[in-house]
């Protein structure tokens, strides 16, 4: 008799805090999210200076080794990506300016995302 197995994907929450190209930390977390996207349920939260990543409109450049290109790949894989509303306001970024696929998230909802995650990574 063959037994059916059920694989439950782990929820992994990534917080990106640094502005575009400030260091390699954001890139490392985004790459980690890409590497687990098929086996887990990653989510990304852009907060602080990282909300500026939500309006980067540059064309991806081969070999897709920058944060913006990899964020776009995650969005194509339907990985939820959020930008904290209060940080968008602080950086004078209108919701209409953020790239498709990035959803505004009120600061008060971060706790609920953390509660639903099995693992949390912060830059």
C-alpha positions in Angstrom: 0.0 0.0 0.0 1.3 3.4 -1.0 0.9 6.2 1.5 0.2 9.7 0.3 2.5 12.4 1.7 1.6 16.0 2.3 4.3 18.5 2.1 3.6 21.8 3.9 5.6 24.7 2.6 7.3 26.7 5.3 6.5 30.4 5.4 9.6 32.6 5.2 9.5 36.3 5.7 12.3 38.6 4.5 12.6 42.2 5.7 14.7 44.4 3.4 15.8 47.7 5.1 18.6 49.2 3.1 18.2 51.5 0.1 19.0 50.4 -3.4 22.6 49.5 -3.8 23.6 50.5 -0.2 25.3 47.1 0.3 24.9 43.5 -0.7 22.6 42.6 2.2 19.3 43.1 0.2 20.8 41.2 -2.7 21.7 38.2 -0.5 18.2 38.1 1.0 16.5 38.4 -2.4 18.7 35.6 -3.7 17.8 33.5 -0.8 14.1 34.1 -1.4 14.6 33.1 -5.1 16.4 29.9 -4.1 13.6 28.7 -1.9 10.6 30.0 -3.8 9.7 26.6 -5.3 9.9 24.8 -1.9 8.7 27.4 0.5 6.4 30.4 0.7 8.6 33.5 0.8 7.3 37.0 1.3 9.2 40.2 1.2 8.7 43.4 3.1 10.4 46.6 2.0 10.7 49.1 4.8 12.9 52.1 5.7 15.1 53.1 2.8 14.3 49.8 1.0 10.9 51.2 0.0 12.8 53.0 -2.7 13.3 49.6 -4.4 9.5 49.7 -5.1 9.9 52.5 -7.7 13.1 51.3 -9.5 12.1 51.2 -13.1 15.5 50.3 -14.7 15.6 47.6 -17.3 17.0 44.4 -15.9 20.5 43.8 -17.0 22.1 40.4 -17.6 23.0 38.4 -15.7 20.3 39.6 -13.4 22.7 40.2 -10.6 21.0 43.2 -9.0 18.3 43.5 -6.4 15.7 45.1 -8.8 16.1 42.4 -11.4 15.7 39.7 -8.8 12.7 41.4 -7.2 11.1 41.3 -10.6 11.8 37.6 -11.0 10.1 37.0 -7.6 7.1 39.0 -8.7 6.8 36.9 -11.8 6.7 33.9 -9.5 3.9 35.6 -7.6 5.9 36.0 -4.4 4.1 38.6 -2.3 6.1 41.8 -1.9 5.0 44.6 0.3 6.2 48.2 0.9 5.4 49.7 4.3 3.0 52.6 3.7 4.4 54.9 6.4 7.9 54.5 4.9 6.5 55.3 1.4 5.0 58.5 2.8 8.3 59.4 4.6 10.2 59.0 1.3 7.5 60.9 -0.6 6.6 57.9 -2.7 3.0 57.8 -3.9 1.2 54.4 -4.1 0.7 55.1 -7.8 4.5 55.2 -8.3 5.3 51.8 -7.0 5.9 49.0 -9.5 3.1 46.5 -10.2 3.2 43.5 -7.8 4.3 45.5 -4.8 1.5 46.1 -2.3 1.4 48.9 0.2 1.3 47.5 3.8 0.3 49.5 6.9 3.0 49.3 9.6 0.4 47.8 11.9 0.0 44.7 9.7 3.7 43.7 10.0 3.0 41.7 13.2 0.4 39.6 11.5 2.9 38.7 8.7 5.5 37.8 11.3 3.0 35.7 13.2 2.2 33.7 10.1 5.9 33.0 9.2 7.9 30.1 10.3 11.2 32.0 9.7 12.0 35.7 9.6 15.2 37.2 8.0 16.2 40.8 8.4 19.0 42.8 6.7 
